[in-house]
Amino acid sequence: MKDAGKLHKYEKEVMELMAKHYAFYGQFQEENEYVTKGSILRCSGGNKMITFDILNDHGVEKAGSPLGICTDCKANENIHTFGECKRPTPEGYPERPIVIPTLKSKLPFIMHKCIPILNGSWSKTKSSKVKIWNESVGKYVDAITTGDFLVCLYGGIIEVIEVPTVNRTKGSGDVFSEWAKTNRTEKIKFLEPFVQLAKDEELRTGVPWQATLGQIAYETGWGDEDKKIYDEYTKAYSYNLFGVKYTGSVNDTSKFVRTWTTEYINSSDLEKWKKEQSKWALNNDSLVNEGTVNGKLKIKIIQPFRRYTSYDDSIIDHTNVLEHERYSSANGYKNNPFIYVSIIGPIYATGPDYGDTASIIMNDYFAWNDKDADWEEYNNWKSSR
């Protein structure tokens, strides 16, 4: 870094201003909660909330989750990326990649990839009554409580906004209070068991929870039938909510189930799909050509789908799939679930209007802050394509 004197002065000023702010804020806190693994963190510079991570358990728990201590402040270990950062890069600091702007980014600043540089340990606004032994420094250290904060040297203040009341495991707790339109209760009951994990996965990867639930509703027909996929020949089944295809060897029968599915293809690709049918079908079952729909051939074909032993595994693998490079064109739109799912749609499936149909489901049945603005941006985006 250049000009160490300027940097030191900048860092000192940042710390002093933030300490004054939080000293004032701490006066009005009636009771601080102890911060545990899985607590929700927010950065004043970032656009994504994250969960607080503790790799090394310090031996003290609350409601089944380990308590954090003030030295749990390591980037990429305790504190992960907050998505995109609106703070400018201070002079002398490493430049960060600029994030592809969206239509929503009509702002007087450039968004950069969040790469936290943390300054010291958690700062206290009130003294903690709980001291925990930290083997790495050989002394007792304060437990973290709500109101404590971390400083990122790019200018962000990291704070705790929620402590889970129970051990945060997959599908437990609730980060957000409302997710569905209240007048849609009959249909959305089907999605209720999947809501929290979809939101946990958004915290982990940035894949919008609305897109995850919208795809579940679309792929399963709102669960009108058994949500599992059954093998056409063996009757083995998979908890595959998203119709995620299997691409491995036909001999690894424990990893897939095969069943009839509908695809929309170019007529020039028909022979290729017939070979697919021969590869996966048994009993001499043949591909069924159902004619042309909107310029595409509609076919019925036997295809292999990944086998999962739980719906949780299906949801987690689905978000992992969407993090693959082939879906990278949608990464700049994770803050608008309508646009995001419309971009991944034609990559994810051959069905016409897959993304737009999922967007309509999300608009009709789900609720979140800024949804109206997201819907307007989505329609402007469609018009401009």
N, C-alpha and C positions, 0 to 999 in steps of 0.2 A: 504493500500500500504506500501511496505517496503522501508527503507532508504529515508526519506523525503528530506534530504539534497541533495542527488543525483538527485532526481526527480525535485526538484526546480531548480537546476543548469541546467538540461537538458531542462526544459521548458523555462528557460530564454534564453538559447542559441538558441533554435528553434525560439523563438519570435524575437530575435535580427537579426538573419540571414534573416528571411523572411521580416522583416521590411526594412532592407537594400536593399534587392532585389526589393521590390515594391516601395521604395522611388526612386530608380533609374529608374524603369519602368515608374513611374508616370510623370517623367520629359518630356517624349515624347508623352504624351497623349494630343492631341490638344483640344479635347472636350469630357467631360464625359457625359454619359447618366444617367438619373435617373432610378433606378432599381425598377421594379414593380412585383407584383404577377404574376407568370407564366414565369418569366425570366429563362433562361437555365443556370444551374450551372455545373461546372466541378471540380473535385478534382484531384490533381496531383497523389494521391495514388490509386484512384478508377478506375474501368473499365466501369462505367455507368454514363451517364449524368442524371440530375434530374431537376425538376422544383421547383423554389423557392416558398414557401408557406407562406401566411399571414393569420392567423386565426382571428386576431383582426385588423380590418380596422382602420387606423389612421385618416381618414377623408380627405385625399388628394389623388387625382387621376391623372393619366396621361393616355389619350386615353381609358378611361373607366376602367382602372385597378388601384388598390390601390398602392401607393408608399410604399416601405419598409424603415425602419429606422434602425440605427446601432444596436439597441437592439433586432432586429428580428434575433436572432442567436441561437435559441433553437433547440437542436436535437429532432427529431420526431415531431416537431411542425412547424418549418420553414425549417429545413434542414433534409432531409430523407437519407436513405442509398444510397451510391454510388456503390452498388453491392458487388464487391470483392476488397480487399485492398492488394496492393503489399508491403506495408510498414511493416517491422518487428515490433514485439511488444517490445517497450522499457522496460528495466528492471524495475520491480516494478509495471507495468501496468497490468490490467486484460487481461488474455489470451483470444483470440477470436477463435471461431470455424474455423478449417481449411476447405477450400472449396475443394470438390472433384476435382482433376485436370483433365484437358482434354488433348488431344494430342497436343493442341496448347501451353500447359504450359511447354515448354522446356526452362525454364527461371531459372536464378540463385536465385530465391526467391520463397517462399511459399505464395500462395494466402489465405487470411483470409476473413471471413465475415466482411463487413464494419459495424462498430458500432461507429459512430462519438463521440468523446469527444472534445467539442469545448472550446477553450480558450478565454474567454472574448467576446467582441462585435466585429462587423466589424471594421477593421482598415482602416483608410483613407489614400489615396495617394494624394488627393487634397481636400481642404476645400469645403464643400458643401454650395451653396448659399441658399438652402432650409432647414429650420429648422422646425420640426414638434413636436407638443406637445405630450409627452408620459405620459399618466395619471399614469401609474404604478410607474414611478420614479419622477413624479412631476416637470418635466422641459422639455425644448425644446431639441430635439436630432437631430443630422445630418441625412438627408436622405442618403440612400445608393446610390452610383454612380458606374458606371463601372470603374474598376481599384481598387476598394476597395476589401479587402480580409478577409477571416476567416482562422484561424489556427486550425487544428485538432491535438491534442496532440499525435496522433500516427504518425505524421510527414507529413500530407498532407496539401497542400495549396488549399483552396476553392475559386474559382473566378467565376465571371459572364462572360459568353461567348456570350450571346445574350439577348437582351431585345425585347420582342414582340412589333411590331408597332401598333397592335390593341389588344383589350381585348382578351386574350387567352381562348376561350371557346371550347367545343368539336367541332373538325372539322375546327377550324379557325387557321390562321397563318401557318407558315411552319418552322420547326426546321432544316430540311435538304433541300438542294437545288435540288438535283438530286435523282431520285429513279427508273427511268425506262430507258431501252435502247431506244435511240431515233428512231431506225428503227422499233419499234414495236408499233407505236402510235395508230393504229386502235384498237387493242385489249386492250391496257392499258387505253384507255379513259374510259372504263367501270369502272376501279378501282379508277380513280382520286378522286371521292367524298369521298373515304374511307381512303385515304393515311394519312392525317394528324391525324385523330383519331387513326389509327393503330400505328403511331409513338408516339402520346401522351400516348397510353396504354403501349408502350414499356418503356417509361420513368417512368410510374407508377408501372409496374409489372416486367419488364425485358423480357416479352414475345416478341420475335423478330417481328418487323413489317412485315418483309418479309414472315414469317410463316403465319401471319394473312391474308395478301393479297393473298398468295399462296393458302390458304384454301378457301378463298372466290371464287377465280377463279375456283378452282377444284369443289367445291360444287355446284356452280351455272352454270357451263359450260360456264364461261365467260359472263354470263348474256344474253346468246342467247335467253333465254325465260324469262318470268316474274320472277324476283328474289324472289318474295314472295311465301310462301308455303300456298296452299289453302286446306281447309278441304274437304275431299272427299264427305262428306255428307251434310254439312251445308253451304259450300262455304265461311265460315269465313276465314280470312287469317292472316298470321304472317310474320313480316319482319325478318325472320330467315335466315341469310346468311350462316350459318354453319351446318345446319341440327342437331342442338342441341336437343337431345331427352328430353321429359318430363317424369318425374318419379313419379309424384304425383297421387292423386286419380282420378279415371275415372269420378267422379261426379263434379270435378272442371272444368267445360267445358269452363270457361272464360280464363283458363290458358294454353290451348293447342289447337292445330289443329291436325287432323289425316289424313294421306294420305298413298298411296302405296309407298313403298320404296324397294330397293334391299338389301339383306343381304347375306353374305357368311358364312355358319355355318358348324360345325361338324355334320355328319349324326346322331351321338348319341344324339344330342340336338334337333332333329326335333320335338319330341313330346312337348318339352318345348315351342318351337316357335309356335306350333299349338295352345297351350293354350293362348299365347300372342295374336294371331289372334282372338280367341274367345272373349278375354277380350276387345279388342278395335274396332273390326269390327262390322258393322251393316249390316242389310239386308242379313244375312247368308253368307256374302262373305267369301270365303275359301282361305287359304294360297295356293300359286302356287309354286310347285316344278319344277324348270327348269333344273334339272340334275346336274351332277358333273362338276366342273371347277377347275382344279389344285388341286384336292383332297378335295375340299369343295363343299357342296351343295349350289347351287345358288337358292334363294327363293325370291318370291315377297310377301310382307306382309304389312298389315296396321299397322302403328306405330304412336304414339303421338309425336308431336314436340312442344317445348316451343313457346308460343305466345308472340311476341314483338310488341310494337306499333310504333317502329322506328328502322332504321338500326343502329343508334348510340347505342341504348339499346342492340341490338344483338351483336355488336362488344365488348362492355364493358362486357357483361355477358360471352362472349366467353373467354376473357382473365381471367375472374374470374374462369371459369370452369377449365382452364389449370393450375391455381394455386392450384388446389385440390391435396391432397396427392397422389392420384392414378397416377398423372403425375410427381411425384417428381424425378423419375429416369432421367428426361430430364433437371432438373434444372441446373446441372453442365455444360450444353452445350448451355446455352442461348446466348453465344458469337459466336456460329456457327449455323445459322438458318437452314442449311441443315441437320446437325446431329439432331438438336432439333426436327424438324418436322418428321424426320424418326423414332425417338424414340416414339413420341406421337402417330404416325400413327396407329399402330396396337392396341393401347389402345383406341384410339378415334373412330375407325371405323372397321367394319369387312371386308371391301373390300381389296383384295390383292394389295400389293404395294402402298397403300394409301400415305405413307410418301415419298416414292421414287418418285412417280408421282408429288407430290407437290414440291419436291426438283427440279425436272426437269423444272417445270413451273418457279420457282424462278430463276434458272440459265439462262433460255432462255429469260426471259422478264424483270428482275429487275437488277438494278445497285446499288452498294455501295462499299465503300472502303474495301479492303481486300477480295473482293468476290472470286478472283482467289485462294487466299490462303485458304479460307474457303472451296472452292470446292475441292481442293487437299486434305485437311485434311479429308473431308467427304468421299472421295473415299478410302483413306488409312484406315479410320475407318471401312468402309464396308468390305474391304479386310481382316481386322484383326478379324472380328467377327466369 
